[in-house]
């Protein structure tokens, strides 16, 4: 493959940036409108945006690029100091890209691979976020309750991420076979 075909085009970079903006905007709006949901709707929008970026661009590291942009913006706009957002979102993007494997352009257009990649991505994001939040002492609970919190957070992230990827697959039928 020619080197210029491997690089992201301006059109793809624009789509990545717009997807990052969409994800951050929807995460912020859902946090303001549904504060009791504690940010969980953002997982839906992350699954939707990452799978759309991968399917549209077909380029390895495009979702990682989107994730880093989103993480930096989220870290800057979330009122409380929340550096875990950058690390968790970046982990989600990197794991998504890695999970699609060497034949990225083919894999990101296969619905089953998109769903599996989204599941791995959601799991990675949840584990990184929960690890950091647990480390800094956010959860002052018994170990059994902490395990329940972890399982609930991971399960919610997986379900919402996959739901977002499913919507993305429906919207981008033209790019996904």
Short mmCIF file of the C-alpha atoms (twelve columns), coordinates in Angstrom:
data_MODEL
# 
_entry.id   MODEL 
# 
loop_
_atom_site.group_PDB 
_atom_site.id 
_atom_site.type_symbol 
_atom_site.label_atom_id 
_atom_site.label_alt_id 
_atom_site.label_comp_id 
_atom_site.label_asym_id 
_atom_site.label_seq_id 
_atom_site.Cartn_x 
_atom_site.Cartn_y 
_atom_site.Cartn_z 
_atom_site.pdbx_PDB_model_num 
ATOM 1   C CA . UNK A 1   0.000   0.000  0.000  1 
ATOM 2   C CA . UNK A 2   1.301   3.439  -0.876 1 
ATOM 3   C CA . UNK A 3   2.250   5.644  2.082  1 
ATOM 4   C CA . UNK A 4   -0.339  8.295  1.169  1 
ATOM 5   C CA . UNK A 5   -3.081  5.678  1.351  1 
ATOM 6   C CA . UNK A 6   -2.102  4.774  4.920  1 
ATOM 7   C CA . UNK A 7   -2.278  8.340  6.223  1 
ATOM 8   C CA . UNK A 8   -5.494  9.976  7.308  1 
ATOM 9   C CA . UNK A 9   -6.815  12.374 4.701  1 
ATOM 10  C CA . UNK A 10  -8.034  15.861 5.535  1 
ATOM 11  C CA . UNK A 11  -11.573 14.587 5.055  1 
ATOM 12  C CA . UNK A 12  -10.989 11.762 7.540  1 
ATOM 13  C CA . UNK A 13  -9.306  14.063 10.057 1 
ATOM 14  C CA . UNK A 14  -12.282 16.406 9.780  1 
ATOM 15  C CA . UNK A 15  -14.649 13.501 10.423 1 
ATOM 16  C CA . UNK A 16  -12.570 12.415 13.428 1 
ATOM 17  C CA . UNK A 17  -12.654 15.951 14.844 1 
ATOM 18  C CA . UNK A 18  -16.393 16.279 14.251 1 
ATOM 19  C CA . UNK A 19  -16.988 12.904 15.894 1 
ATOM 20  C CA . UNK A 20  -14.923 13.961 18.902 1 
ATOM 21  C CA . UNK A 21  -16.932 17.181 19.119 1 
ATOM 22  C CA . UNK A 22  -20.193 15.232 18.834 1 
ATOM 23  C CA . UNK A 23  -19.118 12.832 21.582 1 
ATOM 24  C CA . UNK A 24  -18.027 15.608 23.959 1 
ATOM 25  C CA . UNK A 25  -21.138 17.693 23.265 1 
ATOM 26  C CA . UNK A 26  -23.522 14.778 23.771 1 
ATOM 27  C CA . UNK A 27  -21.666 13.628 26.904 1 
ATOM 28  C CA . UNK A 28  -21.888 17.145 28.335 1 
ATOM 29  C CA . UNK A 29  -25.545 17.588 27.404 1 
ATOM 30  C CA . UNK A 30  -26.538 14.218 28.831 1 
ATOM 31  C CA . UNK A 31  -24.643 15.056 32.030 1 
ATOM 32  C CA . UNK A 32  -26.520 18.345 32.354 1 
ATOM 33  C CA . UNK A 33  -29.943 16.977 31.418 1 
ATOM 34  C CA . UNK A 34  -29.639 13.675 33.282 1 
ATOM 35  C CA . UNK A 35  -27.311 14.341 36.230 1 
ATOM 36  C CA . UNK A 36  -28.662 11.321 38.130 1 
ATOM 37  C CA . UNK A 37  -27.319 9.056  35.368 1 
ATOM 38  C CA . UNK A 38  -23.765 10.037 36.464 1 
ATOM 39  C CA . UNK A 39  -22.339 10.214 32.940 1 
ATOM 40  C CA . UNK A 40  -23.434 6.770  31.776 1 
ATOM 41  C CA . UNK A 41  -25.155 8.040  28.591 1 
ATOM 42  C CA . UNK A 42  -21.687 9.174  27.441 1 
ATOM 43  C CA . UNK A 43  -20.778 5.496  26.958 1 
ATOM 44  C CA . UNK A 44  -23.550 5.193  24.377 1 
ATOM 45  C CA . UNK A 45  -22.234 8.202  22.469 1 
ATOM 46  C CA . UNK A 46  -18.625 6.965  22.702 1 
ATOM 47  C CA . UNK A 47  -19.630 3.599  21.222 1 
ATOM 48  C CA . UNK A 48  -21.529 5.363  18.457 1 
ATOM 49  C CA . UNK A 49  -18.745 7.852  17.653 1 
ATOM 50  C CA . UNK A 50  -15.838 5.388  17.753 1 
ATOM 51  C CA . UNK A 51  -17.520 2.803  15.571 1 
ATOM 52  C CA . UNK A 52  -18.558 5.526  13.124 1 
ATOM 53  C CA . UNK A 53  -15.008 6.893  12.927 1 
ATOM 54  C CA . UNK A 54  -13.549 3.433  12.320 1 
ATOM 55  C CA . UNK A 55  -16.137 2.496  9.687  1 
ATOM 56  C CA . UNK A 56  -15.909 5.818  7.871  1 
ATOM 57  C CA . UNK A 57  -12.140 6.250  7.869  1 
ATOM 58  C CA . UNK A 58  -11.059 2.611  7.715  1 
ATOM 59  C CA . UNK A 59  -7.698  3.730  9.104  1 
ATOM 60  C CA . UNK A 60  -5.865  2.282  12.076 1 
ATOM 61  C CA . UNK A 61  -5.486  4.718  15.000 1 
ATOM 62  C CA . UNK A 62  -8.354  6.941  13.853 1 
ATOM 63  C CA . UNK A 63  -10.425 6.048  16.934 1 
ATOM 64  C CA . UNK A 64  -7.381  6.525  19.170 1 
ATOM 65  C CA . UNK A 65  -6.934  9.978  17.657 1 
ATOM 66  C CA . UNK A 66  -10.602 10.737 18.310 1 
ATOM 67  C CA . UNK A 67  -10.319 9.408  21.864 1 
ATOM 68  C CA . UNK A 68  -7.304  11.544 22.738 1 
ATOM 69  C CA . UNK A 69  -8.981  14.668 21.347 1 
ATOM 70  C CA . UNK A 70  -12.160 13.865 23.283 1 
ATOM 71  C CA . UNK A 71  -10.275 13.053 26.473 1 
ATOM 72  C CA . UNK A 72  -8.338  16.314 26.377 1 
ATOM 73  C CA . UNK A 73  -11.492 18.346 25.799 1 
ATOM 74  C CA . UNK A 74  -13.406 16.446 28.505 1 
ATOM 75  C CA . UNK A 75  -10.556 16.960 30.919 1 
ATOM 76  C CA . UNK A 76  -10.671 20.704 30.210 1 
ATOM 77  C CA . UNK A 77  -14.441 21.204 30.385 1 
ATOM 78  C CA . UNK A 78  -15.527 18.920 33.234 1 
ATOM 79  C CA . UNK A 79  -15.914 21.174 36.286 1 
ATOM 80  C CA . UNK A 80  -14.179 18.878 38.791 1 
ATOM 81  C CA . UNK A 81  -10.570 17.856 38.274 1 
ATOM 82  C CA . UNK A 82  -11.042 14.683 36.266 1 
ATOM 83  C CA . UNK A 83  -7.771  13.521 34.683 1 
ATOM 84  C CA . UNK A 84  -9.133  9.963  34.616 1 
ATOM 85  C CA . UNK A 85  -11.321 10.991 31.670 1 
ATOM 86  C CA . UNK A 86  -8.310  11.418 29.405 1 
ATOM 87  C CA . UNK A 87  -6.738  8.098  30.390 1 
ATOM 88  C CA . UNK A 88  -9.987  6.125  30.248 1 
ATOM 89  C CA . UNK A 89  -11.055 7.572  26.907 1 
ATOM 90  C CA . UNK A 90  -7.589  7.119  25.396 1 
ATOM 91  C CA . UNK A 91  -7.525  3.500  26.608 1 
ATOM 92  C CA . UNK A 92  -10.905 2.946  24.960 1 
ATOM 93  C CA . UNK A 93  -9.636  4.258  21.618 1 
ATOM 94  C CA . UNK A 94  -6.370  2.330  21.656 1 
ATOM 95  C CA . UNK A 95  -8.073  -0.925 22.653 1 
ATOM 96  C CA . UNK A 96  -10.720 -0.401 19.961 1 
ATOM 97  C CA . UNK A 97  -8.042  0.024  17.298 1 
ATOM 98  C CA . UNK A 98  -5.942  -2.893 18.509 1 
ATOM 99  C CA . UNK A 99  -8.950  -5.202 18.808 1 
ATOM 100 C CA . UNK A 100 -9.753  -4.823 15.109 1 
ATOM 101 C CA . UNK A 101 -6.383  -6.299 14.222 1 
ATOM 102 C CA . UNK A 102 -4.053  -6.112 11.246 1 
ATOM 103 C CA . UNK A 103 -6.763  -6.073 8.587  1 
ATOM 104 C CA . UNK A 104 -8.293  -2.948 10.082 1 
ATOM 105 C CA . UNK A 105 -9.996  -1.657 6.927  1 
ATOM 106 C CA . UNK A 106 -11.854 -4.955 6.509  1 
ATOM 107 C CA . UNK A 107 -12.578 -5.519 10.193 1 
ATOM 108 C CA . UNK A 108 -14.106 -2.100 10.827 1 
ATOM 109 C CA . UNK A 109 -16.712 -2.849 8.175  1 
ATOM 110 C CA . UNK A 110 -17.857 -6.154 9.675  1 
ATOM 111 C CA . UNK A 111 -20.681 -5.701 12.194 1 
ATOM 112 C CA . UNK A 112 -19.561 -8.545 14.438 1 
ATOM 113 C CA . UNK A 113 -15.995 -7.192 14.626 1 
ATOM 114 C CA . UNK A 114 -17.311 -3.690 15.332 1 
ATOM 115 C CA . UNK A 115 -19.409 -4.994 18.228 1 
ATOM 116 C CA . UNK A 116 -16.520 -7.049 19.646 1 
ATOM 117 C CA . UNK A 117 -14.160 -4.081 19.310 1 
ATOM 118 C CA . UNK A 118 -16.691 -1.858 21.043 1 
ATOM 119 C CA . UNK A 119 -17.060 -4.365 23.869 1 
ATOM 120 C CA . UNK A 120 -13.295 -4.547 24.427 1 
ATOM 121 C CA . UNK A 121 -13.123 -0.771 24.223 1 
ATOM 122 C CA . UNK A 122 -15.916 -0.281 26.770 1 
ATOM 123 C CA . UNK A 123 -14.341 -2.818 29.099 1 
ATOM 124 C CA . UNK A 124 -10.964 -1.070 28.905 1 
ATOM 125 C CA . UNK A 125 -12.502 2.325  29.520 1 
ATOM 126 C CA . UNK A 126 -14.439 1.080  32.538 1 
ATOM 127 C CA . UNK A 127 -11.465 -0.721 34.077 1 
ATOM 128 C CA . UNK A 128 -9.140  2.279  33.664 1 
ATOM 129 C CA . UNK A 129 -11.708 4.751  35.022 1 
ATOM 130 C CA . UNK A 130 -12.692 2.546  37.948 1 
ATOM 131 C CA . UNK A 131 -9.047  1.789  38.770 1 
ATOM 132 C CA . UNK A 132 -8.170  5.469  38.956 1 
ATOM 133 C CA . UNK A 133 -11.303 6.371  40.918 1 
ATOM 134 C CA . UNK A 134 -10.685 3.524  43.340 1 
ATOM 135 C CA . UNK A 135 -7.012  4.463  43.705 1 
ATOM 136 C CA . UNK A 136 -7.786  8.088  44.591 1 
ATOM 137 C CA . UNK A 137 -10.240 6.897  47.241 1 
ATOM 138 C CA . UNK A 138 -13.547 7.908  45.720 1 
ATOM 139 C CA . UNK A 139 -15.216 4.748  47.007 1 
ATOM 140 C CA . UNK A 140 -15.102 4.491  50.794 1 
ATOM 141 C CA . UNK A 141 -17.087 1.256  50.998 1 
ATOM 142 C CA . UNK A 142 -16.687 -2.355 52.009 1 
ATOM 143 C CA . UNK A 143 -14.847 -4.607 49.500 1 
ATOM 144 C CA . UNK A 144 -18.064 -6.474 48.634 1 
ATOM 145 C CA . UNK A 145 -19.826 -3.220 47.768 1 
ATOM 146 C CA . UNK A 146 -16.804 -2.070 45.794 1 
ATOM 147 C CA . UNK A 147 -17.005 -5.278 43.747 1 
ATOM 148 C CA . UNK A 148 -20.688 -4.598 43.063 1 
ATOM 149 C CA . UNK A 149 -19.876 -1.043 41.978 1 
ATOM 150 C CA . UNK A 150 -17.140 -2.299 39.645 1 
ATOM 151 C CA . UNK A 151 -19.321 -4.990 38.073 1 
ATOM 152 C CA . UNK A 152 -22.212 -2.541 37.645 1 
ATOM 153 C CA . UNK A 153 -20.008 0.118  36.062 1 
ATOM 154 C CA . UNK A 154 -18.393 -2.348 33.665 1 
ATOM 155 C CA . UNK A 155 -21.741 -3.904 32.712 1 
ATOM 156 C CA . UNK A 156 -23.359 -0.507 32.122 1 
ATOM 157 C CA . UNK A 157 -20.415 0.597  29.993 1 
ATOM 158 C CA . UNK A 158 -20.545 -2.582 27.895 1 
ATOM 159 C CA . UNK A 159 -24.299 -2.423 27.314 1 
ATOM 160 C CA . UNK A 160 -24.379 1.273  26.475 1 
ATOM 161 C CA . UNK A 161 -21.276 1.105  24.256 1 
ATOM 162 C CA . UNK A 162 -22.702 -1.795 22.264 1 
ATOM 163 C CA . UNK A 163 -26.041 0.004  21.921 1 
ATOM 164 C CA . UNK A 164 -24.195 3.013  20.507 1 
ATOM 165 C CA . UNK A 165 -22.256 0.817  18.091 1 
ATOM 166 C CA . UNK A 166 -25.516 -0.805 16.935 1 
ATOM 167 C CA . UNK A 167 -26.976 2.618  16.143 1 
ATOM 168 C CA . UNK A 168 -23.772 3.519  14.318 1 
ATOM 169 C CA . UNK A 169 -23.988 0.330  12.273 1 
ATOM 170 C CA . UNK A 170 -27.550 1.205  11.286 1 
ATOM 171 C CA . UNK A 171 -26.620 4.774  10.322 1 
ATOM 172 C CA . UNK A 172 -23.512 3.775  8.378  1 
ATOM 173 C CA . UNK A 173 -24.886 0.793  6.442  1 
ATOM 174 C CA . UNK A 174 -23.197 2.233  3.368  1 
ATOM 175 C CA . UNK A 175 -19.752 1.728  4.913  1 
ATOM 176 C CA . UNK A 176 -20.430 -1.515 6.809  1 
ATOM 177 C CA . UNK A 177 -21.122 -4.786 5.017  1 
# 
